[in-house]
Structures are given as structure tokens and as C-alpha cells.
Amino acid sequence: MKDYRINIFYSEEDGGHIADIPDLVACSAFGLTPDEALQEVQVAKRAWLAAAKKERKPIPPLAYRPSIYQLASLSQTSRSKPPKCVRQPGMKSPKPAPWQWVDTREIN
């Protein structure tokens, strides 16, 4: 079953973990642990979808694509050989995780 991608990251400023769903604008939640943040964002997702249905607003399709794949696609235009993280045609793709862990310490 496909579902919306969930990002979970630690926030020094908030002193806990933040979970968000990029496809659902402003759908995020806080938890002291990654599991707690995941549980809370699932509650927020149900509330977001219920409110959208009640207001007869469109429900976004599952469209989020992790930035690592977007960057890999862009880097192919400047390289003669694709980076190792890009899957070659015919390769089987692993089953995606229901949530994605983002370590913000490595982003700089």
C-alpha cells in the first residue's frame, strides 16, 4: 500500500523530533522521540485529510520525491557517468520505507 512520505528530523531549537508530510502543506508534528513524532504526524495526517474532505478541497496525489533523487537526476546532466546512487534501467527498486529519516547534521 502506498502512502505519503514522512520526513523525521531532530530539531535542536525545539528539543525534539519533527515529522512532516511534504505532500500535505503544513502537516507536521512534534515528538520527543522519532516514534512519538511519527505517531503524532499520523494523527495530523488523518485530521488534515478529514478537513480537506469536509471543505471539499482537493486531496494531493502521492508526489513527493526525496531530494537525493532530484539531485542525482540533476547531476547526470553534468557527468558522463551517473552517480552510484542512481538506479540503472532494469534494476529492481527496494520497497520504500513508510517514513524517511533525515539527519540534518550532514546538511551543510
Steps between C-alpha positions, in 0.01 A plus 500: 500500500636840408484788742631852535874531567583613854822683591623483859787711629638625829455870580752651743282811527191301603689237700328210329411335172287653226307287252349653189319386186627711206200418277257640759573870551566589865440143622761441771531384859740498794620214720776446754600184310481411128226244576294756691537752215392231251190413706409869534541574128270205420234670717569831323472331158157354582383841623644675190326259261169517692506881493579504126209263429262701718595824321491321161862590433708282269703220658858516367630191321803314632762711325786563742838390370795508742751770414783247465332365184438851367867589554610175337288579194650849474854371540462269200489798268849608610664153511576246234450219753197496736569507875478169686176599674310511168332174405578362157212396268376152583621501862242413761419776745488420873167531677475858635488552875177653639709791630833655419764589758680827425821572692526879491854492638628390159322776304735798458 
